[in-house]
Amino acid sequence: MTRNWLLSRLSRETSSGRFIPEMDGLRFVAISMVILFHLNAYLAAKWPLHHAGLLPQTGWLAQSALVGFRGVELFFVISGFILALPFAAYHIHGAAPVSLRQYYLRRLTRLEPPYFVTALALFVLAVWYTKQNATTLFPHLLASLAYLHGTVYGTSSIVIGVAWSLEIEVQFYLLVPLLTLLFAVQSRGLRRISLLALILITLAAQDLFMEHSGRASLSILAYLQFFLTGFLLAEVFVTDWKQSPVARTSWDFVTLAGWPLVFVMLQSDRLAHWVFPALVFFLYCAAFRGRFSRQMFSNRWITAIGGMCYSTYLIHYEVISAVGRFTREIGAGLPYWAYLLMQSVLIGVPIVCVCSLYFVLLEKPCMRREWPRRLWSRIRTTPIPDRLVEAPATIRMASPVSSQ
């Protein structure tokens, strides 16, 4: 009973009412990679033996952590799939048309309140706790709130560091109505060739022109191939699988071999650039099609934690920093891989707990489509206390006296 109640509280709500558990399972993998990356970066700098000249980045766990930032790219593929799905269903199978007004309004009411609250809270903490200059920091806050910090400054935000990827997401949201016209192509083969060609053109353009461009590297120009990979997955999901993929044991071998291969391949930037989007595509297909894979990625605890990834992404580094102050000395004399593993448990549990609370209190209410209207209705119907009603009358009576 307690387990079901807790899972119901932690499970996210979808605006369409349709829940695809495999996607939240993949979100779990993506956010876990990002957390491990940031945890490793924090601990490596604090590891006492590091100052004795020993390199902390040894062992399979530490090497895996070094490529954890690629979890953001996994998120981009998921975003491409989720946002493309209703457009693909409309153009290919004649489902209900997508209202662009509702599309943009939903992005605004769903994502902006948690982001704005987090950015403002981190700004206040930076000024109050770390004594940073508010006047210097304020323009960076404004640029971050407008999702323009990378464009304006060419660097990640110094107010909310994770905002760089959210800025890229917003750029993608603006392009979605244009990109989804690819689904209007009637021929299945031509649709897929067009998507594949656009992915390859993007990869080639990045290889030729973007090596030394700071602002471009913080824009969708550097990551469009991952969103388009999500588009291709959505096309297959609608066209071939009829939105109900059939599980096959053979796909489980793709999962078992593919995920370890990810961490090996990502250690070569050149190889990862050209191969990683294709590998991610097949791994995501396996999450839908494998018997064991589907069970694993649809596990209720996995999907609950994965469904909270937005809240977790926004504040996980602050939790790492806060908790790590108290735990980082524990196991410091161990080999680094054992130290990192121990700290992953000691800090990982508080991350889940704190981010779960953040999700329940702030993000989940914003998942309800009608929350702005309900909030406005509550404000309008809230009775005003008598003492506040009487105050204007007193002021109006005093006005003639003061005007004489």
N, C-alpha and C positions, 0 to 999 in steps of 0.2 A: 504493500500500500504506500509506504513512504517513498519507495523507489519510483513508483508511477507518478506520485504527486510531484516529486522533485524533477523528473524528466519532463513533465507537462509544463512546469514553471520555466525550465531552461530551454524548451523547444521553441524555435522561432516561428513566426507566423508569416505566411506568404500572401501577397496582395491578390493573386489569382486564385488562391485556395488550393492550388496544386503543389504537392510536395514531392521533390525528386531527391530521395535520401542519398543516393550515390554522390550527388553534387556536394552535399554537406560533409560526406566522408572524405571527399577530395579536398574540401576546404580545411579539414582537420590536418591533412598531410601538409598543405601549404603553410598554414599558420604554425605548425610544429617546426617546420624548417626555418621559418623566420625567427621564431623564438630561440631556437638553438643557435642560430647565427649570432644574434645579439647577446645571448647569454655567454657564448664563447668569447666574443669580443670584450665583454665586461670583465670576465674572469681572467682572461689571458693577461690583461694589463695589471690585474691585482695579484696574480699568482706569485707568492714570495720567491719561488725558485727561478722565476723569469728574471728577476733582478740579479740572480747569481750567474747569469749568462746561459742558462738552459732555455732551449726553445720550447714553448708550450704546445706548438702546433704539431704534435706527433701522435700517432695512433689513428685507428680508423674513425673513431668518434670525432676527434678534433678535425680531421680532414673532411669528414662529412659536414661538420658545422661550418667550415669555411665556404662551402657552396650553398649554404642555407638561404642566402639572399635570393636565390633563384625561385624560392617559394612565391615571391611576388609575381613572377611570370606565370606560375601555375594559377594564381588568382586572376590574371588577365585572361587566360583561356576560359576560365569559369565564367567571367563576366561576359566574354564574347558569346558563349553558349547560351547563358540565361537571357540576355537581352535580345539575341537573334531569334530565339525559339518562337515567340508569338508572331514575328514578322515572317519567318519561314513557314509556319503553319498557315498563315493567311495567304501568302502568295502561291504556295505549292498545293495546299489542300482546301483552300477556300474557307478557312476558319474565320472567326470574327475579325474585322479590321482593327488595327491598332490606332487608337486616338493619340496623336502626338501631344495634344494638350495634356491628357491624362498621363501620358508617358513621362513628360518632363515634370509635371506636378508631383508625380509619385516619387521620382528621384529626389526632388526638393524636400518633400515632407518626410521621406524615409531616412535620408542620409545626413541632411544638413544639421538638424538639432544636436545629435551626438557629437558631430565634428566641431560645431561652433562652441558647444559647452567645453569640450576637451581643449580646444585651442585657447580659449579665454582662461580656463583654469591653469593651464601650463604657463601662460603669460604672467598671471598673478603670482604663481609659485616662483617663476624666474626672477621677478622683481622683488618679491618679499623674502624668499628663502635664500636664493643665491646672490641677491643684491645686485642684479644686473640693472643697467640704466634703462628706465622706462622709456625715455625719449628716444634712445637709440633703438630699442627693441620694437617700439610701436609700429613703425613702417613695415617691419617684417611680419608683424601680426596682421596688419591690413592686407598685405600681399598674400599671406597664407589663407586668410578668410575668403579672399577673392579667387583662390586657386591659381595664383599668378606668380608665386614666389620663384619658381624655376625660370619662368619667362623673364621676370624683371631682374633678378639677381644672378641667375645662372648657377645657383647652388641650391641644396636642400634647405628647407626652412630651419632657422635657428630657434624658432618658437616650438614647432611641432615637427620633429624630424621625419616622421613617417608620411607627412603630407605630400611628398614628391610623387608617390605612386597614386595618391588620390587625385592629384592634379591631372595625371595622365588619364585616369578613369573618367574624369569630367570631360576632357577633350574627346575621349571615345564616345561618351554619351551624345555629344553634339554631332558626331559623325554618323551615328547609328542609322538615322533615317535615310542618309545617302547610301551608306554601304549596303543596307538591306535591300536596295533595289536589285542587287545581284540575284536575290531569290525570285525576282520576277521573270528571270530567264526561264523559258518553258522547258528547254532540253536539260535533263538531269546531267548528262555528260558535259554539256557546255557550261552549266553552272559550276560544276566541280573543277573543270579546267580553268575557268575564270578565277576561282578562289585560289587554286594552286599557283596559277601564274602571278597573281597579285602578291602572294606570299613570297615567291621566289624573287620577284622584282623588288620587293621591300628589303629582303635580305641582301641582294646585290647592291642596292643603293646605299644601305648602311655600310657595307663593306668598302665601298668606294668613296663615300663623301662624309661620313659622320665620325671618323676616328678622333678628330680633335675639336669637335663642336660641343662645348659644355651645355649650352641651352638646348640644343637638339637632343642631346643624350638624356635630358630630363623631360622630354616630350613624347608624344605618341609616335613620333617618327622613328624612335628607337625601339618601339615595342609593338608596332602594329601587327607584326606577324603572329603574335600570340592571340590577339583578339580575333584575327582572321582564322586561326586554327580552331577557335571556339565556334566561329561561323560554320566551318566545314563540319564540325562535330554535330551542330544543330541540323545541318542539311541531311546528314546521314541518319540522325535520330528521327527526323520527320519522314524522310523519303523511304529509306530501307527498313527501318525498325518500326515504322508506323507508331512511334512514340511508346512502344511497348517491346523493348528489346528482349529476345529470347536468350537465356543463359546456355552456354556451352562450356564444358570442362576444359576444352582446348585453350580457351582464352585465359584460363588461370595460369598457364605457363608463361604467357606474356607478362602477367603481373609479377610472378615469381622471379623471372629473369630481368624484367625491365626496370624495376625500381632500384635494385642494386646497381644496374648499369648506369642509371641517371647520375649517381654520385661519383662513379668512375669517370664518365664522359665529361661531366661538368668541370673537371679539373683541367681540361684543355679548352680554353676560350674559343679557339678557332673551330674545333670540332663541334662544340656546343652551339656555336652561332648557326651552323648550317643544319645540324641534325636534331637538336633539342626539340624544336616545334613538332617535328614528325614523331619523335619518340613519345612526347606528351600526348599527341593525338591517339596513338595506339594504346597507351596506358589508360587513357580515359575511356576508350572503347572497351578495354578489358574490365574496367570497373563496372560497366553496364552488362557485359556479356559473360563474364566468368561466373561460374556457380559459387565457388569459394570467395572470389573477389567481391561479388555483389553482397554476399552475407557480411563480409568484413567491412566494406564501406557503408553498409546500411545498418550496422550495429547502432542501437539507440544512444548509447553513451558517446560513441564516436560522432554521430550526426548532431547530437546536442552540443558538444564542445565545438565542432566545426561550424555549426550554425551561429555561434557567438563570435565568429572570427573577426567581425568588424570592431566590436567593442574591445576584443583582445588585442587587435592590431593597434588600436588607438593608444592604449595605455600600458602595454606589456613591458616596454622598456623602463617606464617609471617604476613599475612594480619590481623589476629586476634590480634596479638601482637601490630602491628602498629596502628590500629584503636582503639583498646581497651585502649590505653594510653589516648585517648581523651574522650571516652564515659563511662569508667568504673565507674565514679562517679555519672552518671545519674541513678536515681532510687535506689541508694545504701541503702536507708533507708526502702525499701519495703521488704516484705517477700521474701525469696530467690527465690522461684519459679517464682514470678512476676518479680523480678530483672533479672533472667535468660531469661525469655520470652521477656522482653523489650530489653535486650542486643542482643538477637538472631536476632531481627529486625534491631537494630542499626548497628550491625556488619555484619549481614548476607547480607544486601544489598551491602555494599562495597566489600564483598567477591565475590559475583556474578559479579559485575562490573569489578573489577580488574582481576579476573580469566578469564572472558570473553575476555578481551583485550589480556591477555596472550595467550589464546587459539587461537585467530584470528591471532595474529602476529607470534607466534612461533609453536604451535602444529599443527594447521590445514594445513599449507603448507607442513608439513611432512607426512600428510595423503595421499598426491598424490603420487601414485606409482612411477611415472617417475621423481620425483623432483631431485634426484642426477644427472641423465643424462641431464636434462634440465639445471641445474646449471653448469655442466661441459661444456656444449655447449655454454652457455652464456659467461663463462670465456674465452673459446677459441676464440670466435668471437668478444670479446670486443676489439676495436681498442686501440692501445697503443699511448698515446700522443707523439707528435713529440719531445718534450724536453727529454722524456725518451729514445726515439730511438736514438737521437744524442749523448747521454751521453756515451754509449759504444764506439762509434767511437773516441771520444776525448780521452778516456782512452787508446784505442789501439794505437793511434798516439803518446801518451806520453810514451808508454812502451819502445820503442827503446832508447829514450833519457835517461830514467832512468836506462837502462841496460848498457849504455856505461860507 
